[in-house]
Amino acid sequence: MYDNFYEQNLEDRRSTRFALVLFLPPQLDEVVAPLRERYDPLWQLVPSHATIVFPFESRHSLDELTSMIKEELTAEKVIPVRLGTIHDFYPRYPVICWKIQKNDQLNGLYYRLYSRLGMPIPFREYHPHVTVAREISDHRVMMVKEKIVPYLPEEQFMARSVDLITPLPGNRWVSVRTFPLAGQ
């Protein structure tokens, strides 16, 4: 009985959660941070970002993951990112976001990284975005979107790196590896 308990406990510790993201540059984070603070109850857990590989559990060591990701990103060029309209995923998910305009490079990266990591793709269609609000009740979605729209103009930036993040105790996510992208 105890052997199984300790083995199970050891197995749980071997599995670690990660995600791959593009962090917003500081000047854009400053634009979206006050909105996230007001409308996203999870705003303090991770800085403003666009997720490429959604949170996943891995039994690979950090070095093994780093090697696989680095290999996939070696020739990846800097990614031009254009933030545009407000979007939502209601009624399926209670999320309002700053939508990233169509980006073939980012789309390709999404599919390649899932393949490289040997994981099934969670969403058949990838909709890159920066979460601004979540857990807003259905009847308040339009009201919140109307309040957010004036603060989020069209913006663009060059994503120069991809970050591998993991949660610390307390669930605050931090970068454990940064993968610089090749110049343009």
QUIGI-V853483 format. One record per pair of residues at least 4 apart in sequence whose ideal C-beta (glycine too) atoms are under 7 Angstrom apart, sorted by the first residue. I is the first residue (numbers start at 0). J is the second residue. D is the distance in whole Angstrom. If there is no record, write none. Layout:
BEGIN
i = <I/I>
j = <J/J>
d = <D/D>
END
This chain:
BEGIN
i = <0/1/2/3/4/5/6/7/8/9/13/14/14/14/15/15/15/16/16/16/16/16/17/17/17/17/17/17/18/18/18/18/18/19/19/19/19/19/19/20/20/20/20/20/20/21/21/21/21/21/21/22/22/22/23/23/23/23/23/23/24/24/25/27/27/27/28/28/28/30/30/31/31/31/31/31/31/32/32/33/34/34/34/34/35/35/35/35/36/38/38/38/38/39/39/39/39/40/40/41/44/44/44/45/45/47/48/49/49/49/49/51/51/51/51/52/52/52/53/55/57/59/59/61/61/62/63/64/64/65/65/66/67/67/67/68/68/68/69/69/71/71/71/72/72/72/74/75/75/75/76/76/76/77/77/77/77/77/77/78/78/78/78/79/79/80/80/80/80/80/81/81/81/82/82/82/82/82/82/83/83/83/84/85/85/85/85/85/85/86/86/86/87/87/87/87/88/88/89/89/89/90/93/93/93/94/94/95/95/95/95/95/95/95/96/96/96/96/97/97/97/97/98/99/99/99/102/102/103/104/105/105/106/106/107/108/109/109/110/110/111/112/113/113/131/132/132/135/135/135/139/140/141/142/143/144/147/158/159/159/160/160/160/160/161/161/162/162/162/163/163/163/164/164/164/164/165/165/165/166/166/166/167/167>
j = <4/5/6/7/8/9/10/11/12/13/58/56/57/58/56/57/165/54/55/56/165/166/55/57/64/163/164/165/50/52/53/54/164/51/52/68/112/161/163/48/49/50/51/162/164/48/49/51/80/158/161/46/48/162/27/28/31/47/48/129/28/156/29/31/154/156/32/46/47/150/151/35/47/97/129/131/151/36/47/37/38/131/147/150/39/42/47/131/42/131/132/135/143/130/131/132/133/133/134/133/170/171/172/164/172/129/129/99/127/128/129/108/109/112/161/112/113/116/121/118/64/63/64/65/175/66/67/68/163/69/176/70/71/115/116/72/163/178/73/178/111/112/115/161/178/180/181/108/180/181/180/181/183/157/158/159/180/182/183/104/105/158/180/155/157/99/102/155/156/158/99/100/155/97/99/129/153/154/155/98/100/153/98/95/97/144/147/148/151/96/98/128/94/95/140/144/92/94/93/137/140/137/133/134/135/130/133/131/132/135/140/143/144/147/128/129/130/131/128/129/131/151/128/105/127/128/106/127/107/108/109/127/110/125/111/112/113/125/114/120/115/116/118/120/147/143/147/139/140/143/143/144/145/146/147/148/151/180/179/180/177/178/179/180/178/180/174/176/177/174/175/176/172/173/174/175/172/173/175/170/171/172/171/173>
d = <7/6/6/6/6/6/6/7/7/7/5/5/7/5/7/6/6/6/7/5/6/6/6/6/7/6/7/5/6/6/6/5/5/5/4/7/6/6/6/4/6/5/6/5/6/6/5/7/7/4/6/6/5/6/4/5/7/4/6/6/7/5/6/6/6/6/6/6/5/7/7/6/5/6/6/6/7/6/6/7/6/5/6/6/4/4/7/6/5/6/3/7/6/6/7/6/5/7/6/7/6/5/6/7/4/6/7/6/5/6/6/6/6/6/7/5/6/7/6/6/6/4/5/6/6/6/7/6/7/6/5/6/7/6/6/6/6/6/6/6/6/6/4/6/5/7/6/7/5/6/6/5/6/5/7/5/5/6/5/5/6/4/7/7/6/6/7/6/6/5/7/4/4/5/6/7/7/5/7/6/5/5/5/7/7/5/6/5/6/5/4/6/7/5/6/7/4/5/7/6/5/6/6/5/6/6/5/5/4/6/7/6/6/7/4/6/5/6/6/4/6/5/5/7/4/6/6/7/6/6/7/5/7/6/6/6/7/4/6/7/6/6/5/5/6/6/7/5/6/5/6/6/6/7/6/6/6/7/7/6/5/6/5/6/5/7/4/7/5/7/6/4/5/6/5/7/7/7/5/5/7/5/5/6>
END
